[in-house]
């Protein structure tokens, strides 16, 4: 039976599998020596806007929301992070303080890689640096698409896009239709840049039209093709 330390090392290797195979034996040992695993409760803050970065994060289990606090204390969710994805590294790489907030969407376990260790590996390992360049390029593209959606689409288009994005990012349960992530109406509103009341009314309208089925925080997409049309038309 593995010790707790041995279990942590196994979880680390599984979580970092895409990057782990790019590392030299020396770099792998460096991570094992310095990486930390921390568990967060639902809604617990991971970092705040204005904090100075001191590590890179990678999700082991659970989900993380990256958001900005707006007018009246409303949150605009910029990104949802799932297992095996990194976050918090843009500010780390450019030497800036965080311009967003991060919190545990549910009970979440994270890997915390000290910034000096991460920078050393990225500086000396071209394959790892290219990996993060691709990650940054991908999220820059999706951020641009999200910005256009949130500023140009009407509430129906924004909510439809948010539901489809959740399906693409987190998948579905065994029935192939129910989102594998449980979201509150407030979360949907924060993802779609609308008030909670608007999110409730629009989601109810989708249900009446047979596009979705609602069971508390469980949302089942019944007509993905029509939902995609609503998203496209905005």
Rosetta blueprint (number, residue, H / E / L):
1 X L
2 X L
3 X L
4 X H
5 X H
6 X H
7 X H
8 X H
9 X H
10 X H
11 X H
12 X H
13 X H
14 X H
15 X H
16 X L
17 X H
18 X H
19 X H
20 X H
21 X L
22 X L
23 X L
24 X L
25 X H
26 X H
27 X H
28 X H
29 X H
30 X H
31 X H
32 X H
33 X H
34 X H
35 X L
36 X E
37 X E
38 X E
39 X E
40 X E
41 X L
42 X L
43 X L
44 X L
45 X E
46 X E
47 X E
48 X L
49 X L
50 X L
51 X L
52 X E
53 X L
54 X L
55 X E
56 X E
57 X E
58 X E
59 X E
60 X E
61 X E
62 X L
63 X L
64 X E
65 X E
66 X E
67 X E
68 X E
69 X E
70 X L
71 X H
72 X H
73 X H
74 X L
75 X E
76 X E
77 X E
78 X E
79 X E
80 X E
81 X E
82 X L
83 X L
84 X L
85 X L
86 X E
87 X E
88 X L
89 X H
90 X H
91 X H
92 X H
93 X H
94 X H
95 X L
96 X L
97 X E
98 X L
99 X L
100 X L
101 X E
102 X E
103 X E
104 X E
105 X L
106 X L
107 X L
108 X E
109 X E
110 X E
111 X E
112 X E
113 X E
114 X E
115 X H
116 X H
117 X H
118 X H
119 X H
120 X H
121 X H
122 X H
123 X H
124 X H
125 X L
126 X H
127 X H
128 X H
129 X H
130 X H
131 X H
132 X H
133 X H
134 X H
135 X H
136 X H
137 X H
138 X H
139 X H
140 X H
141 X H
142 X H
143 X H
144 X H
145 X H
146 X H
147 X H
148 X H
149 X H
150 X H
151 X H
152 X H
153 X L
154 X L
155 X H
156 X H
157 X H
158 X H
159 X H
160 X H
161 X H
162 X H
163 X H
164 X H
165 X H
166 X H
167 X H
168 X H
169 X H
170 X H
171 X L
172 X E
173 X L
174 X L
175 X L
176 X L
177 X L
178 X E
179 X E
180 X L
181 X L
182 X L
183 X L
184 X L
185 X H
186 X H
187 X H
188 X H
189 X H
190 X H
191 X H
192 X H
193 X L
194 X L
195 X L
196 X H
197 X H
198 X H
199 X H
200 X H
201 X H
202 X H
203 X H
204 X H
205 X H
206 X H
207 X H
208 X H
209 X L
210 X L
211 X L
212 X E
213 X E
214 X E
215 X E
216 X L
217 X L
218 X E
219 X E
220 X E
221 X E
222 X L
223 X L
224 X H
225 X H
226 X H
227 X H
228 X H
229 X H
230 X H
231 X H
232 X H
233 X H
234 X L
